[in-house]
Every structure is written in C-alpha cells, then in structure tokens.
Amino acid sequence: KFAARMPIPGSGIREVMAKAQALRAAGKDVINWHIGRPDFDTPAHIKASATAAMAAGHVHYAPTAGIPALREAIAEQSAHEWGVAS
C-alpha cells in the first residue's frame, strides 16, 4: 500500500535508452552517448589521466549539466568526427 501512495518515477536515462533503441530499430543511425560499457578497453592515457585527477582530489560528482569545458570539447569532437551539429 505504501508504494501505491508513493509512486517512484522512471529513470530518465532508461527513457533515453529506450528511445535510442526504438530509433535504431527503425533504421536510424544512432550515436550512443548514454550509460553502458563500450566494446573496447579504455585507452591507457585516459586511465592515467583519471588516476591523476583522483589523486589530485577530483573525486566528486560533476554538475548535473556536465562540466562546461568538457561539454564543449565533446561537441567539437562530435562535429569533427561525425558532423553532428552542436
């Protein structure tokens, strides 16, 4: 009875994943930017950078909207590699 009075909303990321899957099933070319595991190992230089960042105390969650400089870098890389408008 408690659960009926306190409905728990669905996960936003799960909704995004479902939409991406539906688009892919419809034959659309979808770039995966959601949670999950890639089908390749993390490159060594990224592992080293992550280790150095943690050692420097960068161990907390990032802002919900993301780190502005990182978002910009991802947008630029996506535009360069895949022609995705930012």
N, C-alpha and C positions, 0 to 999 in steps of 0.2 A: 504494500500500500504506500509506503514511503516513496518508492520510485515513481509511482503514478503522480504523486504530488510534486515531485522534484525531477522533471524530465531533464535529461542530460543532452545538450545539443551535440550534433555530429561534429566530427573533426573537419575543419576547413580543408586541411591538406588531403584528406581522403576524398573530399568532393572534387578537388583539383585533379587528383589521380584518376578518378572515375571519368571525368570529362576528357582527360587526355587519352584514356583507353578507348572511349567512345569515338573520339576523333580519329584515332589510329585505325580502329575497326572500320571506319567509314572511308579509309584510304588516304587520309590526310597525313602529311609528313609532320611529325611532332617531335620537337626537341625536348627531352626530359630535363627539367630543372627542379623536380620535386624530390622528396626523400627517397632513399633507397641506396643500394650498393651498386657501384659501377662494375662493369665486367672486366676491369683491369686494375692492377695494383697502383697505389698512389706513388707518383714519381718520387725519387729519393730527395730531390731538392725541396719538395713540398713537405715531406716528412721532417726534414732538417729545419725548415722554417717554422713549422708548427712546434717542434721541440724547443726551439729558441724562444718563440713567443710565450710558451708556457713557462719556461724558466725565467722570463722577464716579468711574469706576473699577469699576463693576459689570459686569465682563466675563467672569466665570467661570460655570461650570455651576452651576445651582441644586441643592439637595439632591435626591436621587432621589425622595423622597416629595413634593417640592414645597415652596414657601415657605408656611409656615402661614397668614400673613395673606392671601396671595393665594388659597390654597385656600378659606379661609373666605369671602372676597369672591365667589369663583366659585360656591360653594354657595348663598350668599344670593341672588345674581343668578339662578341657575338655578331656585331655589324661587319667586322672584318672577315671573319671565317664563314659566316652563314648568310650574310646580307640581311640580318634581322635589324629592323629599324628600332632605335632606342627611344 
